Amino acid sequence: MYSKEESLKIKKEFWVQFAEVYPRKWLLYDTKIKDLTFKFYVDNKKAQVLLDIEPKEEEKRKIYYEKIESLKKILIGEYLPDAILERNHYLENGKVISRVWVEKTNISLNNKNNWEEVFNFFSETMTQFETFFYEYQDYIKDLETNT
């Protein structure tokens, strides 16, 4: 078991090394859609690449999610075969968002032997997610066009 300080140090080292191995600018918060963000996540059980849909207005969240859900066959068939779509995902703070993600299990942030595997997973998965998003962003962004 690591102390809080040791855990923070490992986490920081992980992200610094990831940035050195893959020194590119990821899309992440720069989707040009205020309420859609891409995220990387890793802990001592799993790594995830996430697309969070979290507008304050419930109706907007529903529309954005349904637009992406309408593209599910394309997303899974051409980009991310292991993608999971969840209309109502509950965060630890109780907030409800919609989420699309891909997950890799049986890895640990604290095990440096897993880092290369996580880095590759992050890079390959986020690249596919971004490619999908760039291809369909005009459709996703347009709240006037229904699914």
N, C-alpha and C positions, 0 to 999 in steps of 0.2 A: 504494500500500500504506500502510495506517495503522499507527502504533505501537500497542502494547498499551493505552497510556493514551488515545489518540485513539479507539480502538475501544470502550473502556469508556465514554467520554464520549458517543459516538454512541448506544450501546445505552441508556444511562441517559436521554438526551434522547428517544429513541424511546418508551420506556415511560412517561415522564412525560407526553409529548404525547398518547399513546394514552389515558392515564387522564383527561386534560383533555377530550379529544374525546368519550370514552365514560365518563363518571363514574358508572358503576353498579357494584354489587357483583356480581361473577361467582360462579358456583357453585364452580368450581375444586376446592379440597380439602375443601369442606364438603358432600360428597355424602351424609354420614351412613353411608357404607359405607367402613370404614377403608382398604380396599385399592383403591378406585377413585378416580382423580383426573383432573380435566380440566386441560389445560395449553395455553398458547399457546407457539408456538415460531417464531422467525424467524432467518434467517442471510442470507448473501449470495447464496443461490440459491433459497430457498423460504420460504414461511410455512406453518405447520401449526396446526390445532386438533386436539388429541389427547385421547383417553380411554385412560388407562393402567390396566391391571388387573394388580396386582403383589403379591398376598399371598405370604407366605412359604411357605404350604402349597400344593404343586402341585395338589392335588385341588380346593382352593377356586378357584384361578385357572381351572382347567378348567371348573368349574361356572359361574362368573360369565361366562366367555367364551361358553360354550355357550348360556347364557340370552340374551345379547345376539345371538349368531349366530342363534338361533331367531326373533329379531325383525328379521332382516336385510331381509326384503321390505318391512316397514313402515318401517324406518329409511331405506332407500334410496328407496322409493316415495313416502313422505310428508314426509320431513325433509331428508335429505342424499343426493341422487342420486350424488354422487361419493365417498361414504364407502368406505374400504378397511378390511377386517377382517383381522387377522393373528393367528393363534393363538399362534405362537412368534416373537416379535420379540426380536432380540438387541441389547442395549444395548452401548455401547462398552466398558463394564466387564465384559462377558461374561454379565451377568445376563439371564435369559430372562423376558420378560413377555408379556402379550397386549396388543394395541393396536388401537384403532379410530381412524381419523383421516381428515381431509380436508386436501388439500394444494393450495397455489397456487404454481406455479413461475414462473420468469423474473422474479423480483423481487430486490431487494437491500436489505438493512438500511442499507447505506452510501449508498444513493441516496434522498435525502429526497423526490424526486419520486415514489417508490413508496409512501411512507408512507400517504397517504390510501387508496390501493388496499388496502394491508395492513390498515389500521384497519377499513375496510368489510368486508373478508373476515373478519377476526376477529369483528367484531360479528355479522354475519349468520350465520356458521357456528356460533359458540358459542351464539347464541340458539336456533338450530334444535336443536343438540345438547342444550341444557338443557331445551327443551320436550319433546323425546323422552324424556329421562331422567326428568323429573317425571311424565310420563304412565305410564311403566313401572317406576318405581323400586320399588314394592312387590313386583312380580314378580321383579325383578333381585335385590333384597335378600334374599328368602326362599330360603335355601339348602335348605330342606326340600322345596320344590316343584321337581321335576325338569322338564327341557325335554321 
